[in-house]
C-alpha cells in the first residue's frame, strides 16, 4: 500500500515524438524534500526521452527542478532535492532545458508536474513511470 507521501505522477506507454505534460499535483506548503524515481523501459525504436520534474509557485509558470535523460537502454534513475539547500541569488527558471541528469535543489513550490520530451518513435511496450516521495 502506498504512503500518502508517495505518488505516481505518470505511468504510461511512451507516445509518439513530442512534448507531453501531466496534470499538476498539489504537494502543499509543508513539503521540504522530494525524491523521485523514473523507470524507463525501452522495447524498441526511439532516440531519447527526457523527463523533467517541474514546480510552480503561481500555477502559471513552471520551473525545472530535476532532469532525467534516457536514450535506448532500459534504466531506472533516482534523484532528490531538499529545501535545506541555499540557492544562489537570481536563479533563472528553465522550462524543459535543465542540464541532463541534474537537479536544482532548494526550490519547491506548492505543485509539481512532469514534462517529458520524446524524440523518435518508441514502439512496443516502451513505458515511462515517475514516482515521487514527499516529506
MOHU-V59408 format. One record per residue. PHI is phi in radians with two decimals (none if undefined). OMEGA is omega as a letter, one per 20 degrees, with the letter a starting at -180 (* if undefined). Layout:
[[PHI OMEGA] [PHI OMEGA]]
This chain:
[[none a] [-1.29 r] [-1.29 r] [-1.13 r] [-1.63 a] [-2.04 a] [-2.51 r] [-1.63 a] [-1.51 r] [-2.71 r] [-2.62 a] [-2.57 r] [-1.19 a] [-1.21 a] [-1.37 r] [-1.05 r] [-0.90 r] [2.69 r] [-2.02 a] [-2.26 a] [-2.29 r] [-1.47 r] [-1.15 r] [-1.11 r] [-2.05 a] [-1.32 a] [-1.85 r] [1.46 a] [-1.62 a] [-1.54 a] [-1.14 a] [-2.09 a] [-2.63 r] [-2.40 r] [-1.96 a] [-2.33 r] [-2.22 r] [-2.03 r] [-1.85 r] [-2.03 r] [-2.04 r] [-1.82 r] [-1.54 r] [-2.94 r] [1.19 r] [1.34 r] [-2.10 r] [-2.74 r] [-2.40 r] [-2.09 r] [-1.94 r] [-1.86 r] [-1.59 a] [-2.14 r] [-2.23 r] [-2.39 r] [-1.80 a] [-2.29 r] [1.18 a] [-2.14 a] [-1.77 a] [-2.10 a] [-2.32 r] [-1.12 r] [-2.13 r] [-2.61 r] [-2.30 r] [-2.00 a] [-1.94 r] [-2.29 r] [-2.22 a] [-2.13 r] [-2.21 r] [-0.98 a] [-2.75 r] [-2.23 r] [-2.29 a] [-2.31 r] [-2.49 r] [-2.59 r] [-2.26 r] [-2.44 r] [-1.37 r] [-1.28 r] [-1.54 r] [-1.34 r] [-1.60 r] [-1.16 r] [-1.07 r] [0.97 r] [-1.21 r] [-1.57 a] [-1.10 r] [-2.07 r] [-2.25 a] [1.11 r] [-2.38 r] [-1.02 a] [-0.97 a] [-0.89 r] [0.97 r] [-2.25 r] [-2.28 r] [-2.14 a] [-1.33 r] [1.66 a] [-2.32 r] [-2.72 r] [-1.44 a] [-1.59 r] [-2.39 r] [-2.30 r] [-2.67 r] [-1.97 r] [-2.06 r] [-2.18 a] [-2.03 a] [-1.90 r] [-2.00 a] [1.44 a] [-1.96 r] [-1.36 a] [-2.13 r] [1.16 a] [-1.70 r] [-1.23 a] [-2.39 r] [-2.35 r] [-2.39 r] [-2.17 r] [-2.01 r] [-2.22 r] [-2.13 a] [-2.01 r] [-2.45 *]]
